[in-house]
Amino acid sequence: MSHQTIVTGPKCAKTTIILAHGAGGAMDSKWMDAMCEALSQQDLHVVRFEFAYMAARRTTGKRTPPPRAERLQDEYKSIVSQVGKHKRIVIGGKSMGGRVASMIADELRKDGLISGLLCLGYPFHPIGKPDVPRTAHLEHLQTLALICQGTRDHFGTREEAAFYPLSKSIELCWLEDGDHDFKPRKVVSELTLDDNLRRAARKIAEWAEGLGANVSDAIAGT
């Protein structure tokens, strides 16, 4: 399966980030555009793609709901193959897209295809159901991962996430007063959405510098 992509940032960058969209927003949503621009300014190479159900909306106009995350895993694997070899590949996405990536990260890392996992607003639980966590597979995750999360995200606040047993390979970057899109409230914060996007991008760039090359590339270079 071939996917349409949007590529931003320098192609010569040390790190290539493959990003999937969330359940309801396309790869060219305003949020994805703004986040990818912030990442590009940190000299990160970003490849965005859409799952088939979202791409179909462009031609049919019908807002069909997304398949279960488990059924999107093969699609994500296919885009990793399509992107091809880069020195350091990080897979991830916004909300649901990051969750799908998290489900296949260890397999792809074991195969030497990726170096890390990036989740932008991870859906730790369904809205209003913090006692129904989506974290079982994160307890034993081996891939180095970064989760950027707003402190008041309705899919998992800082207080709620503190009770989930997460792997030590996962680092959390909390964005002050941010919602699921990292946007702070004007009435209680001097921060803006752009502030939080830039802070997230700086953290991602710093974190990515600490990752090794993809295992297959490292072996090839020996």
C-alpha positions as MATLAB code, in Angstrom:
seq = 'MSHQTIVTGPKCAKTTIILAHGAGGAMDSKWMDAMCEALSQQDLHVVRFEFAYMAARRTTGKRTPPPRAERLQDEYKSIVSQVGKHKRIVIGGKSMGGRVASMIADELRKDGLISGLLCLGYPFHPIGKPDVPRTAHLEHLQTLALICQGTRDHFGTREEAAFYPLSKSIELCWLEDGDHDFKPRKVVSELTLDDNLRRAARKIAEWAEGLGANVSDAIAGT';
ca = [
       0.000    0.000    0.000;
       1.389    3.368   -1.048;
       0.576    6.441    1.023;
       0.505   10.105    0.127;
       2.900   12.023    2.356;
       3.808   15.558    3.347;
       7.513   16.093    3.957;
       8.934   19.026    5.896;
      12.317   19.886    7.336;
      15.824   19.278    5.976;
      16.306   15.944    4.201;
      19.876   15.836    5.468;
      18.707   15.867    9.096;
      20.079   13.225   11.438;
      16.559   12.291   12.544;
      13.506   11.474   10.436;
      10.181   11.459   12.277;
       7.230    9.608   10.756;
       3.986   11.083   12.091;
       0.445    9.757   11.869;
      -2.595   11.934   12.532;
      -5.194   11.614   15.284;
      -8.581    9.922   14.983;
     -10.407   12.968   13.637;
      -7.795   15.287   12.130;
      -6.117   14.848    8.743;
      -2.375   14.993    8.162;
      -2.693   18.589    6.947;
      -4.785   19.912    9.839;
      -3.793   23.270   11.280;
      -2.393   21.543   14.358;
      -0.274   19.109   12.355;
       0.980   21.971   10.173;
       1.984   24.015   13.230;
       3.624   21.093   15.040;
       5.596   20.025   11.996;
       6.731   23.586   11.351;
       8.035   23.764   14.929;
       9.869   20.451   14.427;
      11.337   21.655   11.132;
      12.735   24.707   12.900;
      14.645   22.277   15.121;
      16.269   20.725   12.018;
      14.138   17.588   12.163;
      12.941   15.857    8.991;
       9.230   14.996    9.257;
       7.157   12.681    7.070;
       3.391   12.820    7.568;
       0.919   10.294    6.193;
      -2.750    9.365    6.430;
      -4.394    6.069    7.226;
      -6.667    4.777    4.471;
      -9.901    5.649    6.284;
      -8.848    9.298    6.531;
      -7.610    9.439    2.931;
     -10.978    8.030    1.829;
     -12.765   10.995    3.409;
     -11.137   13.268    0.852;
     -12.796   11.434   -2.025;
     -16.095   10.293   -0.485;
     -16.747   13.204    1.863;
     -18.053   10.704    4.419;
     -16.693   10.966    7.959;
     -16.415    7.266    8.631;
     -15.055    6.430   12.088;
     -11.521    5.077   12.340;
     -10.946    1.339   12.657;
      -9.716    0.000   15.974;
      -6.095    0.894   16.610;
      -5.058   -2.750   16.338;
      -6.316   -2.843   12.734;
      -4.113    0.097   11.723;
      -0.812   -1.490   12.665;
      -0.063   -3.047    9.271;
      -0.769    0.270    7.566;
       1.760    1.977    9.779;
       4.351   -0.704    9.084;
       3.849   -0.179    5.360;
       4.651    3.523    5.581;
       7.888    2.717    7.437;
       8.843    0.510    4.505;
       7.810    3.220    2.048;
       9.920    5.896    3.749;
      12.959    3.650    3.428;
      16.321    3.853    5.117;
      17.422    6.814    7.177;
      20.143    7.006    9.800;
      17.703    7.522   12.657;
      13.937    6.974   12.333;
      11.407    7.824   15.018;
       7.808    6.724   14.585;
       4.883    8.371   16.305;
       1.875   10.562   15.901;
      -0.869   12.681   17.346;
      -3.153   10.911   19.832;
      -4.431    7.759   18.084;
      -1.554    7.888   15.596;
       0.942    7.767   18.448;
      -0.952    4.926   20.081;
      -0.792    2.835   16.912;
       2.934    3.555   16.622;
       3.446    2.504   20.242;
       1.899   -0.886   19.498;
       4.443   -1.730   16.786;
       7.509    0.108   18.104;
       9.229   -2.836   19.790;
       8.767   -5.063   16.739;
      10.230   -2.460   14.401;
      13.051   -1.652   16.801;
      13.899   -5.361   17.092;
      14.038   -5.545   13.290;
      16.461   -2.616   13.239;
      14.081   -0.277   11.428;
      13.571    2.492   14.000;
      15.361    4.177   16.879;
      12.522    5.626   18.962;
       8.861    6.405   19.546;
       7.194    9.819   19.839;
       3.635   10.323   21.113;
       2.026   13.754   20.916;
      -0.907   13.752   23.315;
      -1.156   10.059   24.189;
      -4.734    8.805   24.801;
      -4.038    7.146   28.131;
      -7.750    6.396   28.537;
     -11.093    7.174   26.881;
     -12.499   10.576   27.855;
     -14.045   10.421   31.310;
     -12.787    6.882   31.979;
      -9.397    7.081   33.730;
     -10.074    3.614   35.165;
      -9.985    2.123   31.640;
      -6.315    2.643   30.758;
      -4.763    2.019   27.339;
      -1.353    1.399   28.825;
      -0.893   -2.372   29.213;
       1.589   -2.558   26.332;
       3.487    0.452   27.670;
       4.407   -1.299   30.906;
       7.088   -3.404   29.194;
       7.995   -1.176   26.238;
      11.667   -1.568   25.288;
      11.884    1.186   22.686;
      13.053    4.567   23.924;
       9.980    6.785   23.892;
       8.964   10.372   24.518;
       5.398   11.344   25.338;
       4.566   15.052   25.130;
       1.367   15.701   27.057;
      -0.650   18.684   28.199;
      -1.033   18.738   31.976;
      -4.833   18.937   31.693;
      -5.290   16.619   28.702;
      -8.730   14.999   29.020;
      -7.234   11.764   27.682;
      -4.787   11.688   30.592;
      -3.788   14.475   32.972;
      -0.501   14.612   34.849;
      -2.283   13.454   38.012;
      -3.936   10.510   36.264;
      -0.827    9.385   34.409;
       1.104    9.228   37.673;
      -0.848    6.095   38.606;
      -0.103    4.157   35.416;
       2.848    1.728   35.555;
       4.917    2.811   32.563;
       8.186    1.371   31.291;
      11.386    3.111   32.330;
      12.132    3.558   28.628;
       9.367    6.190   28.475;
      10.080    9.845   29.200;
       7.221   12.272   29.782;
       7.353   15.931   28.781;
       4.541   17.856   30.478;
       3.326   21.032   28.799;
       1.919   23.468   31.340;
      -1.856   23.960   31.279;
      -2.010   22.316   27.865;
      -5.084   20.450   26.665;
      -5.042   17.507   24.225;
      -3.665   19.910   21.591;
      -1.202   21.465   24.092;
      -3.261   24.670   24.135;
      -3.246   26.539   27.491;
      -6.150   28.605   28.812;
      -5.758   32.322   28.207;
      -7.399   33.285   31.507;
      -4.989   31.346   33.714;
      -1.726   31.192   31.773;
       0.672   33.595   30.105;
       1.672   30.800   27.752;
       0.288   30.396   24.239;
      -0.198   27.361   22.027;
       2.868   28.405   20.025;
       4.890   28.507   23.249;
       3.967   24.924   24.075;
       4.522   23.704   20.520;
       7.989   25.262   20.462;
       8.821   23.826   23.873;
       7.704   20.386   22.738;
       9.763   20.668   19.547;
      12.889   21.698   21.462;
      12.459   18.778   23.844;
      11.907   16.353   20.971;
      15.074   17.538   19.212;
      17.091   17.236   22.423;
      15.688   13.773   23.143;
      16.300   12.570   19.579;
      19.972   13.540   19.813;
      20.338   10.919   22.536;
      19.024    8.106   20.355;
      21.328    5.758   18.487;
      21.117    4.964   14.809;
      18.666    2.333   13.629;
      20.105   -1.057   14.523;
      20.188   -2.269   10.899;
      22.080    0.834    9.819;
      24.516    0.521   12.708;
      25.251   -3.081   11.737;
      25.668   -2.106    8.097;
      28.191    0.530    9.088;
      30.416   -1.821   11.037;
];
